[in-house]
Amino acid sequence: MSQEHCRKAGRRRESTWKASTFSSEVTEFHLEAFPAVALHNAVSPVHKKSRRLVVTLWYRAPEVLLQSSYATPVDLWSVGCIFAEMFRRRPLFQGKSDVDQLGKIFDVVGVPSLEDWPQNVGLPQTAFAPRPPKPIEDLVPDMDELGRSLLLQFLSFNPSRRISAYAALSHPYFLDLDSPSKNLYSQPFTSNKRSLEERTSEAFGRCGVGDRGPDSKAPQK
């Protein structure tokens, strides 16, 4: 897992979001670009003023949204969001602002206790109406039980209780990669976009040239 590789190298991936990722096989997960990887001491939290550089809104961890201090667990929250999205085919949390994003997170995981709420943040826990967590099987019905167990550990509100990249790699979910539910990774995404050949043929047609193959000769004058 790339997150564990970054942790060992003392780096934090600051741009973990689905457009930077793709999957080719059930057993492979690649990251295409690391545009904002920063040197980072994994033990020391990062100052909250740099939060705007950290992760696209829909994949942003609660401690970042609350402008609290944060460290490497923010990446594992993002991984959890992407993990759920691979099964849902749509983002799990689609907020329009930091506060709206928090509300959508709490709609799923429930409003955390005062004990888990970070200290010295401007937004109090009482700003959100109490609500219980939603059954995880309703959100990712195609994910098996072990996958849902792993997902809940990724989406722990309290970063100190969030699963680490190393522990995630050892999770029983990854012991049986031949499970039918995991084959969702390798299923192709449907697309309504036309192929290059179709668009080229249409362009030739508008010009009155016709569809010429590579060996076609120009008409004699």
Summary of the structure (lengths in Angstrom):
residues: 221
radius of gyration: 22.2
end to end distance: 62.5
largest distance: 84.8
contacts: 561
relative contact order: 0.13
helix: 44%
strand: 5%
